[in-house]
Amino acid sequence: MEEKDMRICPVCGKEVERNDMNFTRDCHGITFRLVCNDCWEKLMEKGYDGEYYSEADECIDEDY
């Protein structure tokens, strides 16, 4: 008997099998977070998860 890999969706809090989860992508196509399929549909409606960002949003100090 194989044990199922169960995870908690960080958005809705449901416990779902890992096979029923997908990674969302941010505005640049970078993997953002692992969520259940139901939440994935809602989060990816605008084409990406999270807020849009650009290089101007990065805070790199001169002495970095």
C-alpha positions, 0 to 999 in steps of 0.5 A: 500500500502506497502512502499518499503525499498530502499537502495543505494549500496555502491559500484555502487551507484544504488538505489535498494530494500533491498530484492535485496541486500546481505551481503558480507563476509570477509576472515573469514566468518564475515559479511562485507558489504551490496551490490546489487546482481550485485555487490555481484557476482563481489565482491565474485568471489575470495570467500571473500570480501576485503583483506585477514588478520590474527592476525598479522594485528591486532594492540593491544597495550600492555597497552590496 
